[in-house]
């Protein structure tokens, strides 16, 4: 069977791994993923990844059910994120060697079969005690459309529908972990959504490289040595407007939009850095992307979806509200793993 991932241990030299922690400290301020914005016109009142949130509230991390109240469940998955690099825009100093790490590039090239790899995005996630990351696939890109100009849930539907493969820009991802939290294992389905779920510990200075646009994955619950594992009260407060700030001396502070404060040590937090690289099978596909040739736009996408829906016997799509249209596409094209069906 062809390998679908590479597990790297260790990834960096010890001093370089410690520097990854210093980058977050120097940045000093993280906001929640939910605050990345909503979608104007299409599903405009829904969160960017409402598909993931709904599945998590209904089925939990493993597809077998969620016992939390909806507000607590959503707080568990509203983690903190900041982007370090996006294309030519670099926000932090000292990330250059990670972004161009030869072992990451080599693994991405081997797994994708691509002749050309273009490092494109580096971002960091921080989860606080009691949080976990719902099972999901990452946000893909297509020529002309990406998360900066298109709703994230729509891009995900486009990938899962397989209707837009000739425009897709394949992406490989490296998720690297830094810090000493004992929980928060990376859980994923290397054999596809119908296969078994696996887990890899999020040990300091280790990493996994795989296609997170295609393979479902998530994060098991973050544990902590100094607080109760579930920390329900604090988790319920990680809503829109919450911030996580470095206070010095190994201390982080979570501020809620209601004015409450929660204090953590580095060892309480699960910190990861994700690298994404565009994969091109040959010079021609790289040229098309670089020159923005044969690009999609939102009108093209809606026409292709509506044609496919009519062939499926679904009519009256044009009369739907933006939110109902969004829900229809997710329900039609995105199939999450269901462990209740496995024996």
C-alpha positions as a printed Julia matrix, in Angstrom:
343×3 Matrix{Float64}:
   0.0    0.0     0.0
   1.35   3.45   -0.91
   2.16   5.55    2.16
  -0.14   8.5     2.73
   1.95  10.28    5.4
   5.45  10.71    6.79
   6.09  10.93   10.55
   9.21  13.0    11.34
  11.03  12.67   14.68
  12.91  14.88   15.34
  12.21  17.7    12.89
  14.58  20.49   13.94
  17.8   20.92   15.87
  17.0   21.45   19.6
  17.81  25.17   19.57
  15.71  25.73   16.45
  12.78  23.88   18.04
  12.97  26.12   21.12
  12.99  29.14   18.8
   9.57  28.09   17.46
   8.18  28.72   20.96
   9.93  32.1    21.07
   8.24  33.12   17.8
   4.81  32.74   19.44
   5.98  34.62   22.52
   7.34  37.48   20.42
   4.13  37.71   18.41
   2.38  37.78   21.76
  -1.27  37.87   20.62
  -3.53  35.17   19.19
  -7.19  35.48   18.18
  -9.67  32.67   17.62
 -10.23  30.85   14.36
 -13.92  31.84   14.52
 -12.89  35.48   14.15
 -11.39  34.96   10.68
 -14.64  36.27    9.25
 -17.85  35.17    7.61
 -18.95  34.81    4.01
 -20.56  37.72    2.21
 -23.41  36.66   -0.07
 -22.99  32.89    0.29
 -23.86  31.51    3.72
 -23.14  34.98    5.05
 -24.54  34.43    8.57
 -22.74  31.11    9.01
 -19.22  30.54   10.39
 -16.52  29.86    7.81
 -16.41  26.17    8.75
 -19.99  25.62    9.86
 -19.76  22.19    8.22
 -17.23  21.07   10.83
 -19.07  22.69   13.74
 -22.39  21.06   12.93
 -20.82  17.64   12.53
 -18.97  18.01   15.84
 -22.01  19.16   17.8
 -24.04  16.25   16.4
 -21.42  13.51   16.49
 -18.39  14.53   18.55
 -14.76  13.86   17.72
 -15.16  10.19   16.84
 -18.58  10.3    15.18
 -20.22   8.46   18.07
 -21.9   11.44   19.7
 -21.23  14.63   21.66
 -22.37  14.87   25.3
 -21.6   18.6    25.69
 -24.09  21.41   25.51
 -23.71  23.18   22.13
 -22.02  26.25   23.67
 -19.43  24.09   25.44
 -18.88  21.97   22.32
 -18.26  25.05   20.2
 -15.91  26.46   22.84
 -13.91  23.26   22.75
 -13.21  23.7    19.05
 -12.74  27.49   18.88
  -8.96  27.39   19.1
  -6.48  30.25   18.64
  -4.71  30.9    15.34
  -2.31  33.38   13.79
  -0.73  33.31   10.34
   3.06  33.57   10.19
   3.48  33.48    6.39
   0.99  33.77    3.52
   2.56  33.87    0.08
   4.99  36.79   -0.06
   3.68  38.25    3.22
   5.76  37.31    6.27
   4.46  38.44    9.64
   7.08  37.06   12.03
  10.86  36.99   12.12
  12.76  33.71   12.34
  10.32  31.4    10.55
  12.35  31.33    7.32
  14.28  28.13    8.05
  11.1   26.28    8.97
   9.28  27.49    5.85
  12.1   26.2     3.63
  13.05  23.11    5.66
  14.54  20.51    3.29
  13.06  17.51    5.11
   9.55  18.98    4.85
  10.06  19.73    1.16
  11.47  16.25    0.5
   8.56  14.54    2.28
   5.99  16.68    0.45
   7.57  15.88   -2.91
   7.73  12.16   -2.16
   4.1   11.89   -1.03
   2.62  14.09   -3.76
   4.73  12.91   -6.67
   5.08  16.57   -7.65
   8.05  17.85   -9.61
   7.74  21.36   -8.13
   6.88  22.32   -4.53
   6.21  25.98   -3.68
   6.12  26.76    0.08
   3.1   29.0     0.54
   1.58  29.25    4.02
   2.77  28.89    7.62
   0.38  29.37   10.53
   0.23  28.48   14.21
  -2.58  26.98   16.28
  -2.86  27.05   20.06
  -5.43  24.96   21.95
  -6.11  25.53   25.65
  -6.98  22.84   28.23
 -10.18  20.97   27.45
 -10.17  21.89   23.78
 -10.0   19.48   20.86
 -10.09  19.98   17.12
 -13.11  18.51   15.37
 -12.62  16.03   12.54
 -12.3   17.95    9.28
 -10.4   18.38    6.05
  -8.45  21.58    5.45
  -9.37  24.43    3.14
  -8.15  23.69   -0.43
  -7.29  26.11   -3.21
  -8.15  26.32   -6.89
  -6.78  28.53   -9.62
  -8.52  31.85   -9.03
 -10.16  30.89   -5.73
  -8.73  30.64   -2.22
  -9.65  31.49    1.38
  -8.97  35.18    0.76
 -11.73  35.57   -1.84
 -14.03  32.56   -1.34
 -15.98  31.12    1.63
 -13.97  28.33    3.22
 -16.9   25.9     3.4
 -17.47  26.39   -0.35
 -13.86  25.53   -1.18
 -14.22  22.36    0.91
 -17.41  21.41   -0.95
 -15.63  21.99   -4.24
 -12.89  19.54   -3.33
 -15.19  16.83   -1.98
 -17.48  17.1    -5.0
 -14.56  16.25   -7.34
 -16.16  18.55   -9.91
 -13.25  20.99   -9.97
 -10.19  18.75  -10.06
  -8.8   20.28  -13.25
  -8.53  23.65  -11.44
  -7.33  22.37   -8.05
  -3.93  23.32   -6.73
  -2.8   20.24   -4.74
  -1.39  21.1    -1.32
   0.76  19.1     1.07
   0.78  19.99    4.76
   3.32  19.54    7.53
   1.98  19.83   11.09
   4.79  20.26   13.62
   4.42  20.3    17.41
   6.38  22.27   19.97
   6.0   22.43   23.74
   5.35  19.93   26.49
   1.6   19.29   26.61
   0.85  15.61   27.21
  -2.48  15.55   25.38
  -3.77  16.74   22.04
  -2.73  13.79   19.89
  -3.12  14.23   16.14
  -5.88  11.86   15.03
  -6.54  11.07   11.38
  -7.84   8.63    8.78
  -4.84   7.65    6.61
  -6.93   5.08    4.72
  -9.76   7.5     3.92
 -13.02   8.27    5.74
 -14.16   4.63    5.55
 -10.94   3.4     7.19
  -9.74   3.22   10.77
  -8.78   6.28   12.79
  -5.15   6.51   13.9
  -3.41   8.83   16.38
   0.11  10.24   16.7
   1.31  11.93   19.9
   1.97  15.65   19.56
   5.46  15.36   21.04
   7.84  18.31   21.1
   9.81  18.79   17.86
   8.0   16.1    15.88
   5.83  16.44   12.78
   3.59  14.72   10.27
   3.43  15.43    6.54
   0.27  14.51    4.61
  -2.48  15.83    2.35
  -4.82  17.38    4.92
  -7.11  18.7     2.18
  -8.11  15.11    1.36
  -7.6   13.15    4.59
  -9.88  13.82    7.55
  -8.05  14.67   10.76
  -8.48  16.35   14.13
  -6.95  16.82   17.58
  -7.76  14.77   20.68
  -8.55  16.62   23.88
  -5.79  18.75   25.35
  -4.72  17.75   28.86
  -2.94  19.87   31.43
  -0.79  19.21   34.48
  -2.07  22.23   36.41
  -5.81  22.42   35.71
  -8.73  20.03   35.38
  -8.61  18.35   31.98
 -12.09  19.35   30.85
 -12.05  22.89   32.28
 -15.67  23.31   31.2
 -16.12  26.76   32.66
 -13.17  28.19   30.78
 -13.9   26.34   27.57
 -17.43  27.71   27.43
 -15.95  31.21   27.36
 -13.77  30.72   24.27
 -16.18  32.45   21.96
 -15.87  35.18   19.39
 -13.67  38.01   20.61
 -11.52  35.92   22.95
  -7.77  36.54   22.83
  -4.71  34.69   24.1
  -1.76  36.88   25.09
   1.75  36.11   26.26
   2.38  37.67   29.67
   6.04  36.75   30.04
   7.75  34.26   32.32
   6.18  31.24   30.62
   2.64  32.58   31.23
  -0.28  33.03   28.81
  -3.57  34.82   29.53
  -6.92  34.15   27.89
  -9.23  37.18   27.85
 -12.88  36.62   27.01
 -15.17  39.14   25.33
 -17.06  39.26   28.66
 -13.97  40.43   30.53
 -12.99  37.18   32.23
  -9.37  36.01   32.45
  -7.83  32.54   32.52
  -4.11  31.97   33.14
  -2.05  29.18   31.61
   1.53  27.98   31.51
   3.21  26.85   28.29
   2.85  23.24   29.46
  -0.94  23.7    29.58
  -1.15  24.63   25.9
  -0.97  22.6    22.7
   1.04  24.58   20.16
   1.5   23.53   16.54
   2.9   25.14   13.42
   1.48  24.12   10.06
   3.34  24.46    6.76
   1.56  24.25    3.41
   3.16  23.88    0.01
   1.61  23.99   -3.46
   2.39  20.86   -5.51
   2.77  20.94   -9.28
   3.17  17.78  -11.29
   5.07  19.58  -14.05
   6.25  22.95  -15.31
   3.03  23.49  -17.3
   0.73  23.25  -14.27
   3.1   25.51  -12.33
   3.03  28.05  -15.18
  -0.78  28.07  -15.31
  -0.96  28.82  -11.59
   1.81  31.42  -11.63
   0.3   33.25  -14.61
  -3.28  32.91  -13.35
  -4.39  31.1   -16.49
  -7.7   29.22  -16.82
  -9.03  30.44  -13.48
 -12.38  29.85  -11.83
 -14.71  32.51  -10.45
 -17.72  32.19   -8.17
 -20.18  32.37  -11.05
 -18.45  29.41  -12.74
 -18.6   27.45   -9.5
 -22.3   28.04   -8.91
 -23.14  27.09  -12.49
 -21.2   23.83  -12.21
 -22.77  22.99   -8.85
 -26.29  23.78  -10.04
 -25.86  21.63  -13.15
 -24.69  18.72  -11.02
 -27.53  19.2    -8.54
 -30.09  19.12  -11.35
 -28.58  15.85  -12.55
 -29.04  14.57   -8.99
 -32.72  15.55   -9.11
 -32.36  18.67   -6.96
 -34.22  21.66   -8.4
 -35.11  25.18   -7.26
 -31.61  25.96   -6.04
 -31.82  29.56   -7.28
 -34.72  30.24   -4.91
 -32.8   29.21   -1.8
 -31.48  31.74    0.68
 -27.67  32.05    0.85
 -27.59  30.09    4.12
 -29.87  27.32    2.84
 -27.78  27.09   -0.32
 -24.66  26.65    1.8
 -26.29  23.93    3.91
 -27.47  22.1     0.8
 -23.99  21.98   -0.72
 -22.42  20.7     2.49
 -25.1   18.04    2.97
 -24.77  16.92   -0.65
 -21.03  16.77   -1.09
 -19.24  16.4     2.28
 -19.29  12.95    3.93
 -17.61  12.79    7.32
 -16.17   9.57    8.78
 -18.72   7.62   10.81
 -17.15   5.24   13.31
 -20.58   4.04   14.43
 -20.66   2.11   11.15
 -17.35   0.37   11.87
 -17.0   -2.9    13.75
